[in-house]
Amino acid sequence: FMYGVDVLKSVILMMAVCERFINVEQAVGLARLEEEFQ
């Protein structure tokens, strides 16, 4: 779990993947979007 948080840079995104609200590809895309706007 913590590895996923480190990779995605977001606890919320990792929790969404674990609960199957979003898939891995969506999480990576959202993480990139988040980094671009920070």
C-alpha positions in Angstrom: 0.0 0.0 0.0 2.7 2.5 1.0 4.6 1.7 -2.3 1.5 2.6 -4.2 1.2 5.9 -2.3 4.9 6.7 -3.0 4.4 6.0 -6.7 1.0 7.8 -7.1 2.0 10.6 -4.6 -1.6 10.4 -3.2 -3.2 8.4 -0.4 -6.6 9.3 -1.8 -5.8 7.8 -5.3 -4.3 4.7 -3.8 -7.4 4.2 -1.6 -9.6 4.6 -4.7 -7.6 2.0 -6.5 -7.8 -0.4 -3.6 -11.5 0.0 -3.3 -11.8 -0.4 -7.1 -13.4 3.0 -7.7 -10.8 3.6 -10.4 -8.3 1.4 -12.1 -4.5 1.8 -12.1 -4.4 3.5 -15.5 -6.9 6.2 -14.3 -4.9 6.6 -11.1 -1.7 7.2 -13.0 -3.4 9.7 -15.2 -4.9 11.6 -12.3 -1.5 11.6 -10.5 0.1 13.1 -13.5 -2.6 15.7 -13.8 -2.2 16.6 -10.1 1.6 17.0 -10.5 1.2 19.3 -13.5 -1.1 21.7 -11.6 1.0 21.9 -8.4 
